[in-house]
Structure formats: structure tokens, C-alpha cells
Amino acid sequence: MSRFLRFSLFILVFSFLSCTKKKSTLSDTSQIIGDDNSVLVAEDLKNIPEKFRPLVDAVGFLNNGCTVTHIGNGIVITAGHCINGAPERLSQNWPCSGYKITWSFRTGIKNNPTANCQNLLYIEDNSDRDFAIMLVDTPPRTSLRVNVKKPPSIGTQATLFGHPGLRPLTWAGLCTIESPEKANRGADQFTHQCDTEVGDSGAAVIDATTLEVIGIHKGGVQPWNFGTLLTSTPLADKYSKPSPE
């Protein structure tokens, strides 16, 4: 590819992201906390713990750069601020035409399957909660179980997978769920110190023991990252452990 074509492609991608992004907020940032423990997931998955390997194909990314996770029956979760013009108050059936998801994007894997957002079932983006629950047309066969019964205990070991900077799938390592007060956050949120970057917004925060989704990553300000508790979303009322397809 010529230098001119590479530059033109960069300008095109940058312009698209600029048009679809909301005004800059704390949710637009994520943090490497201390040493960078993130790992670019290998094609054969052998550089991540064995117990996490069955989960990775449930993770994808939106065409505007955020991470998404399939939780079964075509239902996908991400952050509300990843959707252009997301409302501050809880809204249902929000339009999502033009949002496309790419699945199984790892180093060495080509011809990745894709899906289109059909409907945003629920969406909210404010200082207390930040989530989007969408229905897609062609979900992956893999899905993650969710814990919507009770919030995770302080000290719960957690992990997440995401697509920072539109890069192939990256494992953020292990961290623990901590009190929202540590970062001056609201009661519907939690803090953590898994290493994340811009593009990891919307990633599912996973209980490293039960392998259930317990939250949705939002962003961070040193020295804490933070997210929305899954028990504070409509999943707690409407979807009780969606079954894998």
C-alpha cells in the first residue's frame, strides 16, 4: 500500500470516529495502572489462562471502536457512551442503524464474522450508569453468563477482554473489584485496576472465578478505572441469565 493510500485510510477512520464520538468526558479515557500487564491474545489462545479461552469468541468491537460482549440470544452489552447521542435517562428501543460488530478479531485470524445492531433495547449514559443493551442479527455461538442477582463483593477477582485502539483482542490481566468511593463514583458503579485503554470502553468485567459478567467497563482517571454494575441495569429485571445459544 502506498504512503498516500495509508494516509488517506487514516484520515477516513479518524474522521469517522470523530463524527460518531460524543464530546470528551471522563468516560472517553481508560488507564494503564502501574505496569502494563495487558496481553495481546495469540491466535491459539495459549498465552492466556486456559479457563478464559472458551470466552474469547463472545467478545467483539463496534465499528466506532468500543468493545462489546455477547451474553446469549443475540443480546450484546457495551457502554452507553459508545453510541452517538446516547440519552442521559434510561431509554428503550433506541435507533442503532449503521453500528456493526466484528467478532473473533485476534492476531492471525482473517475473514472475521460480523453482525449488525438491530435494536438498542436499553441505553443510558450519565454519571451513575453507562450501558447499552442491544440486539444483533448474527451473534457468535459463544456467549457469557451474567450475574444479575447481587453485586460482586469487594475484593472479587476480575478480568476483562477488549479491543484497545481497534487492535486485536487484548487480555487486561487480573484485578479486583473495589468500592466506588475509592474514585469518588456513585453507588451503581465499582472501581478496578485492570489495565485498559481507549477502545476498551464497554468491555464486560468478568468474575475470574465464576466466569460470569458482573459489570461494564466505562473509563478511568488515575489511579482507578471504573464501570457500571450489571445489577444496576435492566438486565437485573428483564433477563435472568440468558441461555447460551
C-alpha positions as CSV (number, residue, x, y, z in Angstrom):
1,M,0.0,0.0,0.0
2,S,1.4,3.4,-0.9
3,R,2.1,6.1,1.6
4,F,-0.7,8.2,0.2
5,L,-3.2,5.4,0.5
6,R,-2.2,4.7,4.1
7,F,-2.5,8.3,5.0
8,S,-5.9,8.5,3.2
9,L,-7.2,5.5,5.1
10,F,-6.0,7.0,8.4
11,I,-7.9,10.2,7.7
12,L,-11.0,8.3,6.8
13,V,-11.0,6.3,10.0
14,F,-10.2,9.3,12.2
15,S,-13.0,11.3,10.6
16,F,-15.5,8.6,11.2
17,L,-14.5,8.2,14.8
18,S,-14.7,12.0,15.3
19,C,-18.2,12.1,13.9
20,T,-19.5,9.3,16.0
21,K,-17.9,10.3,19.2
22,K,-19.6,12.4,21.8
23,K,-17.9,15.4,23.4
24,S,-14.9,14.4,25.6
25,T,-15.8,13.2,29.1
26,L,-14.1,11.0,31.7
27,S,-15.8,8.0,30.0
28,D,-13.6,8.6,27.0
29,T,-10.4,7.7,28.9
30,S,-9.1,4.5,30.4
31,Q,-5.9,3.9,32.2
32,I,-2.8,1.7,32.4
33,I,-2.4,1.3,36.2
34,G,1.2,0.9,37.2
35,D,3.0,-1.6,35.0
36,D,1.2,-2.6,31.8
37,N,0.0,-6.2,32.3
38,S,-2.2,-6.4,29.2
39,V,-1.5,-9.3,26.8
40,L,-2.3,-9.4,23.0
41,V,-4.2,-12.6,22.7
42,A,-2.5,-15.2,20.5
43,E,-4.3,-16.9,17.7
44,D,-4.0,-20.3,19.5
45,L,-5.0,-18.6,22.9
46,K,-2.1,-20.3,24.6
47,N,-0.8,-17.1,26.2
48,I,-3.9,-16.6,28.3
49,P,-5.2,-18.8,31.2
50,E,-6.9,-21.9,30.0
51,K,-10.1,-21.2,31.9
52,F,-10.6,-18.0,29.9
53,R,-10.1,-19.5,26.4
54,P,-13.8,-20.6,25.9
55,L,-14.9,-17.0,26.5
56,V,-13.0,-15.0,23.9
57,D,-15.2,-15.5,20.8
58,A,-18.1,-13.8,22.7
59,V,-16.1,-10.5,22.5
60,G,-16.1,-8.1,19.5
61,F,-15.8,-4.5,18.7
62,L,-18.1,-1.8,17.3
63,N,-17.1,0.0,14.1
64,N,-16.6,3.2,16.2
65,G,-14.0,1.5,18.4
66,C,-15.8,0.2,21.6
67,T,-15.7,-3.3,22.9
68,V,-18.9,-5.5,23.1
69,T,-19.8,-8.8,24.6
70,H,-22.5,-11.4,23.6
71,I,-24.4,-12.7,26.6
72,G,-26.8,-15.0,24.7
73,N,-29.8,-15.0,22.4
74,G,-28.3,-12.2,20.3
75,I,-28.1,-9.8,23.2
76,V,-24.9,-7.8,23.4
77,I,-23.7,-5.3,26.0
78,T,-21.4,-2.3,25.8
79,A,-21.2,1.2,27.2
80,G,-23.9,3.7,26.6
81,H,-21.4,6.4,25.7
82,C,-20.2,4.3,22.8
83,I,-23.5,5.2,21.0
84,N,-23.6,8.6,19.4
85,G,-26.1,10.9,21.1
86,A,-26.8,8.4,24.0
87,P,-29.5,9.7,26.3
88,E,-28.8,10.6,30.0
89,R,-32.0,9.0,31.1
90,L,-32.9,5.3,30.6
91,S,-34.4,4.9,27.1
92,Q,-35.8,1.9,25.3
93,N,-35.7,0.9,21.6
94,W,-33.0,3.5,20.7
95,P,-32.0,3.5,17.0
96,C,-28.7,1.9,16.1
97,S,-28.6,1.8,12.3
98,G,-25.1,1.7,11.0
99,Y,-23.5,0.1,14.0
100,K,-21.6,-3.0,13.0
101,I,-19.7,-5.5,15.2
102,T,-16.7,-7.6,14.2
103,W,-16.2,-10.9,16.1
104,S,-13.1,-13.1,16.8
105,F,-10.6,-10.4,15.9
106,R,-7.3,-11.8,17.0
107,T,-3.8,-11.7,15.6
108,G,-3.6,-14.1,12.7
109,I,-7.3,-14.6,12.2
110,K,-8.8,-13.4,8.9
111,N,-12.4,-13.2,7.5
112,N,-13.9,-12.3,10.8
113,P,-17.6,-12.8,11.2
114,T,-19.7,-9.6,11.6
115,A,-23.1,-8.6,13.0
116,N,-25.4,-5.6,12.7
117,C,-27.2,-3.9,15.5
118,Q,-31.0,-4.3,15.0
119,N,-32.2,-2.5,18.1
120,L,-30.9,-0.9,21.2
121,L,-33.2,-2.5,23.8
122,Y,-32.0,-0.2,26.6
123,I,-29.4,2.6,26.8
124,E,-28.3,5.1,29.5
125,D,-25.3,7.3,29.9
126,N,-24.8,9.5,32.9
127,S,-22.5,9.9,35.9
128,D,-24.2,7.0,37.7
129,R,-24.8,4.4,34.9
130,D,-23.3,3.9,31.5
131,F,-24.6,0.9,29.5
132,A,-26.2,-0.2,26.2
133,I,-28.0,-3.5,25.7
134,M,-28.5,-4.3,22.0
135,L,-30.0,-7.0,19.8
136,V,-27.9,-8.1,16.9
137,D,-28.7,-10.1,13.8
138,T,-25.9,-12.7,13.7
139,P,-24.4,-13.3,17.1
140,P,-21.5,-15.7,17.7
141,R,-22.2,-19.1,19.1
142,T,-20.2,-18.3,22.2
143,S,-21.8,-16.3,24.9
144,L,-21.0,-15.3,28.5
145,R,-23.2,-15.9,31.5
146,V,-24.2,-12.9,33.6
147,N,-24.7,-12.4,37.3
148,V,-27.6,-10.1,37.9
149,K,-28.6,-11.5,41.3
150,K,-26.3,-9.4,43.6
151,P,-23.4,-7.1,43.2
152,P,-19.9,-8.6,43.5
153,S,-18.2,-8.4,46.8
154,I,-15.3,-6.0,47.4
155,G,-12.1,-7.9,46.6
156,T,-13.7,-10.2,44.0
157,Q,-11.0,-11.1,41.4
158,A,-12.0,-9.9,38.0
159,T,-10.7,-9.7,34.4
160,L,-11.7,-8.3,31.1
161,F,-11.0,-8.7,27.3
162,G,-11.2,-5.7,24.9
163,H,-10.0,-4.1,21.7
164,P,-8.0,-1.1,22.8
165,G,-7.4,1.3,19.9
166,L,-9.2,-1.1,17.5
167,R,-6.3,-3.6,18.0
168,P,-6.8,-7.3,18.0
169,L,-8.2,-8.9,21.2
170,T,-6.3,-8.0,24.3
171,W,-6.4,-9.5,27.8
172,A,-6.2,-6.9,30.5
173,G,-4.9,-9.3,33.2
174,L,-6.4,-9.7,36.7
175,C,-7.6,-7.1,39.2
176,T,-10.1,-6.9,42.0
177,I,-13.5,-5.2,42.3
178,E,-13.2,-2.3,44.7
179,S,-15.5,0.3,46.4
180,P,-16.8,3.1,44.2
181,E,-15.8,5.6,46.9
182,K,-12.1,5.0,46.0
183,A,-12.6,7.0,42.9
184,N,-15.5,9.2,44.1
185,R,-18.0,7.2,42.0
186,G,-21.7,6.6,42.5
187,A,-23.4,3.6,44.2
188,D,-24.2,2.0,40.8
189,Q,-20.6,1.8,39.9
190,F,-17.4,0.0,41.0
191,T,-13.7,0.6,40.7
192,H,-10.9,-1.7,39.4
193,Q,-7.3,-1.6,38.3
194,C,-7.3,-3.9,35.3
195,D,-5.2,-2.3,32.6
196,T,-7.4,-0.7,29.9
197,E,-7.1,1.9,27.1
198,V,-9.4,3.9,24.9
199,G,-11.4,1.3,23.0
200,D,-11.9,-1.0,26.0
201,S,-15.0,1.1,26.9
202,G,-18.0,-1.3,27.0
203,A,-15.9,-4.4,27.8
204,A,-17.5,-6.9,30.1
205,V,-15.9,-7.1,33.5
206,I,-15.8,-10.8,34.4
207,D,-15.7,-12.6,37.7
208,A,-12.4,-14.5,37.3
209,T,-13.8,-17.4,39.4
210,T,-17.3,-17.9,38.2
211,L,-16.6,-16.5,34.7
212,E,-19.9,-14.5,34.9
213,V,-20.2,-10.9,33.7
214,I,-20.5,-8.6,36.7
215,G,-20.1,-5.1,35.2
216,I,-19.5,-3.0,32.1
217,H,-16.2,-1.0,31.9
218,K,-16.6,2.7,31.4
219,G,-13.3,4.5,31.7
220,G,-10.8,5.8,34.3
221,V,-8.8,8.5,36.0
222,Q,-5.5,7.6,37.6
223,P,-5.2,5.5,39.7
224,W,-8.6,3.9,39.2
225,N,-10.7,2.6,36.3
226,F,-14.4,2.2,36.9
227,G,-17.6,0.7,35.4
228,T,-21.3,0.1,35.9
229,L,-22.6,-2.8,38.0
230,L,-24.7,-5.2,35.9
231,T,-27.2,-5.4,38.8
232,S,-27.9,-1.7,38.2
233,T,-29.0,-2.3,34.6
234,P,-32.3,-3.5,33.2
235,L,-30.7,-7.0,32.8
236,A,-31.5,-7.4,36.5
237,D,-35.2,-7.2,35.8
238,K,-35.6,-8.4,32.3
239,Y,-33.0,-11.0,31.6
240,S,-32.2,-13.7,34.2
241,K,-29.1,-15.4,33.0
242,P,-29.7,-15.5,29.2
243,S,-29.0,-19.0,28.0
244,P,-26.1,-19.6,25.6
245,E,-27.2,-20.4,22.0
